[in-house]
Amino acid sequence: MMQGQGSTVDGVLRRSARRTPARVAVEYGTRRWTYEELDDAVSRAAAVLLAEGLAPGDRVGAYGHNSDAYLIGFLACARAGLVHVPVNQNLTGEDLAYLVGQSGSSLVLTDPALAARLPDEVRRLPLRDGEDSLLARLPDTPPYDGPEPRTEDLVQLLYTSGTTARPKGAMMTHRALVHEYLSAITALDLSAGDRPVHALPLYHSAQMHVFLLPYLAVGATNILLDAPDGDRLFDLIESGRVDSLFAPPTVWIGLANRPDFATRDLGGLRKAYYGASIMPVPVLERLRERLPKLAFYNCFGQSEIGPLATVLGPDEHEGRLDSCGRTVLFVDARVVDDNGADVPDGTPGEVVYRSPQLCEGYWDKPEETADAFRDGWFHSGDLAVRDADGYLTIVDRVKDVINSGGVLVASRQVEDALYTHEAVAEAAVIGLPDERWIEAVTAVVVARGEVTEDQLITHVKERLTAFKAPKKVLFVPELPRNASGKILKRDLRERFRDQAP
């Protein structure tokens, strides 16, 4: 391929900078970057990284909180031909050392406050706040003007969330992510006139690749926040500075449970995106009742596909609130049985994908790659039902389905029943080892009012077949989650394995 004929991640920004150079691209705190300024900063940052002795193909870890510097670091890696490795900023100790070591990162871009957590032998470069930081070195560094990366080159190792096993690094190419950006733009109706806020961690693929980069591609002005602080979000919405918000269900639940949710003027919010984990239907119903004019989009997928695979649009919610929608532009999906054969519509099966958005496999894990990519399709591990119109409804993760007395119980169905009780703030349903039942259906609940175990079990039995009701309810102050908001059911099973009824 001749240079310049491919489409790369950093090329997304370069085109927007040439199209609308003076428009504000990013706001973070008191700093504002026009598209032209941001593109120039990325070229200078690419030169800084290469001056550190890195070469194309080297892995560069990113261990920092949300900031403009974090975004510039990612795009600089892309422009310099380096492989960006986003690391959950909450990781410490062995978990942190595993990701840095397994990826073979030669350098880690980090916030100064986090640097001491890294293993001593790891080279590090501060992203911000200091004379030697990436941002501080930009003015004195000439812009990078070297060869462009190829569209088939790796640009990121996107580590899976690790809710069921050790995280695996999905090998994402420029080609895969650019295809995913176009899928996101078309399915989510993203436009230059939107006013999005980005409050979820940028290390996570949903915020970075479904929203921030696609919004940079269309030329919108993007506000970056350190975290999804409810006060700050409500202030931005009321002031008219923000009209588009993505958040996982855990954040939407938190916003809906705020005392001022019913009184703040949130009418300026036009687009509400949710995803990263399953939204309880009762919570979605409360949100839609409070904000009837708000357009809701359900985004579903996983790291290995960039991550957007399906979308349920605002005009598709009626009658199918539990659906995750239909496949996006560049994704093909089937629902299959254990032998890889298509199951009839309405029958649960595993979702498999074929798409240019897919990763190239897992970094340095050939066995896991071979297991996931079989017969020309990627096996997602998600159990779903497809209807005659092509809409998918996720029943559960294959590994989270509970075998109770030889009958399979989908944890999501039990969770939805629990969420209809006014005293349930959050709920997770798991299977615990049981001599009689094989796995006992067990509910782990965060309560927001007075409620007993017997009351919740009776509540579920009034809504579902009795065998699906929890055999036991455990009350906890909070549920363990990863930074994307996914409940870590693996942790719950380990924590409570000796407490089966």
C-alpha angles and dihedrals in degrees: 000000000000116000113270097022096098129074116241136183094248089045088066089066094041092057092049090049091055093044099046107009097164098045115106109253103179138014120193119169106310095340123097125185125195116213090256092049093046092050091050091048090052092053091049092046090051088056091049091054094048089048087062088069097261121145132203110284094030115129119240119194121218115205109168147102123261114296143131087258091058091054092046090050092054095048091044090056089050093050094047094049093249125139113243117216112195112204126198104254090218094062119108139166119002095359092055093044090050095057095044092045099041091051092048092228111190093196136013123215105212146167109253091238090059100040095091090062092065120095111269095244094056117105112229139189121196114238094208146344105064145061092261096045124119092250094047092053096053100086093055096043120086113232118267111256102172134118118317119240118254121251091242094052120110113256103171144016101217107197118214117242093254096223091146105021144355111316116264124209109238107210106229122191128204087249094055096049095044090053089050091051091056090048090052094047094052099040097043098041093236115180141171090251094061119104104214129183119206111206105149120089113287090213086072118084097228097062095037103039106026096043121006100046095039089049090051087051092058094042103249126155109250128203115205121204129190092231141348095275109177096214092051093045094049091047092052092049094047092048092054094241093115130043102157128061135173120195137152118248092264090063094043088050090052092049092047091050094053114112091231095051090096095047108038119097101247097154092112091069105101104170127040118185123190132179146104089105137019116291112223107240094227090056092050090050091054092050093048092048092052095043106029095168095051115109110228123203123189111210119196136177142090141257095267093063097047081267113274115091107148138015133197106205128213094260091050101058100086110102094001107063090144094055125101091209133232132318120283126240101284101031129095118190139183134185111226143176127238090282094053095253120137113259122219118267110275093031120110117244142144118285114235125187141206116187146134084239092069124110121250091243135282121315111258092343108107096164094052089046092052091048094051097042108056131156092356095305135098112236108220102192089230119127112216146163121225123205130210092266094055098257116144126213116194110225097183145303107289089238093050098055108113121228102210112179091332093309119110116233122192109223092210093063092054091046092053089052091051092049090061089069111092093221094058114094096170136356140188124186120206139167118245124194112270130175093217103035100030085226123019117216104242128183122209108198138188105205127207096188143017111304136143134220092248092051092054094046090051090047091056093044089056089058106032139035107285096245090061093058117103116268087206138015120209119195119214134171092234142356122244112249139172119236092271091060098254114145111241099228090171088065091048092050090050094045096049103029092117094049100071113137 
